[in-house]
């Protein structure tokens, strides 16, 4: 089995000074994972999550489910 290399992408909303995450959704269908990393540290650790968990996370962010107010 050949493992594809992740194709990292950032959100089009990430022009805020670089505090972003990158995601490689090209591995979701063939391998069942969605890798996520810190765009400022591309050689650092990678979080691997399932497509379902990533979709749930994105849905929560879009709906404001994580607050967004001051800590």
N, C-alpha and C positions, 0 to 999 in steps of 0.2 A: 504494500500500500504506500502510495506517495503522499506525503504530507505537504499541503500547500503552505507557502509563506504568508504570514498575515499581511493584509493591505491596510495599513493604518490610515484612519481618517479622523478629522476634527469637525466639530459642528461649524456650520457657517456663522454661528453666533459667537465664535470664540475670538473675536478681534478685541478682546478686553485686556490686553497686556500679557497674554500667554498663560493665564491660570486655567488650564484646560485639561481634559482627559482626551485620549485617543481611543478609538475602538476599531476592531478588525472583524466586521460582520461577515466577511467572506468565508470564515471557517464555521459558521453556524450550521449550514446544511450538511457539508461533507463530514464534519467532525463533532458536531453537537456542542461546540464551545464558542463563547464570545470573549476574546481577550480584551482587557481594558488596561491602559497604562497612563502614567503621568506624562504629559507632553513635554514638560521641562526636563524629564529624566528618561529619555527613550531607551537607555540601556539598563534601567533599573528594573524593579520587580514588576511582574504582570499578574493582574488578577484574572483568573479564568472563571467564567460563570456560564450557566446554561442559557440558551436562547430565551426560555420562559422567564427565568429570573431577570434577565436584562430587560426584556419587554415590560415586565412588571415594574421595574425600577424607572424606566423612561416614562411610563404611564403615570406613575406617582409624581415624578418631577413636573410633568406637563400640567397635572391637575393641582399643583401647589401643595401636595401632600407632605412636603418636608419643611414647611414653614417658609423660611426665607427672611425672617426678621432677624434683629440683632441677637447675638448669642448671650 
